[in-house]
Amino acid sequence: QGQLVESGGGLVQAGGSLRLTCTASERTFSTYAMGWFRQAPGKEREFVGGISWSDDSTVYADSVKGRFTITRDNAKNMVTLYMNGLKLEDTAVYYCAAARRPVYGIKWYRDYAYDYWGQGTQVTVSS
């Protein structure tokens, strides 16, 4: 069964940048929509952004729009989340997820649209 592995988390000062990567174990993930979610302590997991497989179009939560960017490299089975202008409220465990079926509209934001999840990587933003 396919796996997703996130890496790149860590501690960063507010205003700084981090790059998270999600590497898929199988080539088939190149045809899947990919999403990034995060979960802060005591809060529900929330959608951060996603990228389609067909045209690399992206969608972002309002809270990260203009600061975060998602790209994918299908040759490397990899999706990257570039995070700039980090804020204290960006502190969370970040997860990547993959959806076998096309994801549109509100489904981007819904856990149930995704079939595979990584184990998560911690991002901590300090003041």
N, C-alpha and C positions, 0 to 999 in steps of 0.2 A: 504494500500500500504506500502511496506517495507520502512524502514528508516535507515539511517546511521548517527551515531553521533560520531564526533571526540572529543577527549579531550587530554590534556597533553601539550598544547602549553604554551609558556611563554617567559621570557627574560633570556638569557644565555650569558655568555661571550664567546668570540671566543676561540675555542679549547675545549669547554665544550660539554656536552651531554644532550640530551632530549629523552624522549620516548613518542611517540604519539600513542594513541589507537583509533580504529574505531570499534564501537559496532553496530551490526546489530540487527534490531528489530525482524527479522524472521529467523527461522531455515533454510529456503531455501537458504539463503545467503551462507551456507556452501558449496553449489555446484556452486557458482559463482566465476569467476576470480575477484580478487580484485586489485585495483590500487591505488597508491598515486600520487597526482599531487600537484603543488604549483604555486602560482601566486604572484609575487613581484609587488610593485607599478609601474605603467606605463609599465608593461610587460605583455605578453601573458601568459596564463596558460601553464605550461610545465609538462611533465611526470617526475616523480621521480623514481618510481619502481612499480613492480607488483608481484603478487604471484598467481599461478594457483590453481585450486581447486582439480585437479586430483592427482598430485604428489608433490604439494607444491614447484614446481620449481619456481625460481625467476628470475627476469630481472631488471636491474637497468640502469638509465641514466649514461652516462660516468662521469658526474659532481659529482655524489655521490658514484660511485662504490668504494668499499673498505672502505667507511665511514658509509654508511647506510645499515641496514639489516631489512628485512621484514619477519615476521613470522605470522602464523595464528593458532588460537585455535578454531576449529569448535564446540567443546563442549560448548564454551562460546560465540559463534557467534562473535568472535573478531579477528581483525587483528592489529598487532603492528608494528610500524615503529621506529626502534632504530636508533638514529642519534648521531654519535660520530664525534669528530674532527670538530665541527661546525665552519663555516666560515661566515664572514660578508655577503657574497653573498647568503647564505642559508636563509636569512631573507625573509619571505613570509607568505602568508596564505596557509596552507596546507589542502588539501581536500582528502578524501578517496572516492573511487568510486567502483561500482560493475557492472559486466557484466554478463548477463544471458547466453550468448553464449560464447563458448571457444574463447580465445584471443590468437593470434599467431603473431609472428614477429612484423612488423611495426604497427599493430593494437594496440599493447600495448600503443603506444605513442599518439593515436588518441582519442580525446574526444568522438567521435561518437560511439566508441566501447562499451561505458559504459552506462548503463541504469539508475543507481541510483547514487546520489551524496550526500555527507554530506554538512553541512553548513560551514565547514571550521574552522580551529583553527590557531591563529596567533603565529608565531615563530619569535622572534626578537633576532638577535645575535649582541652583542655589542663588541666594541674593548676594 
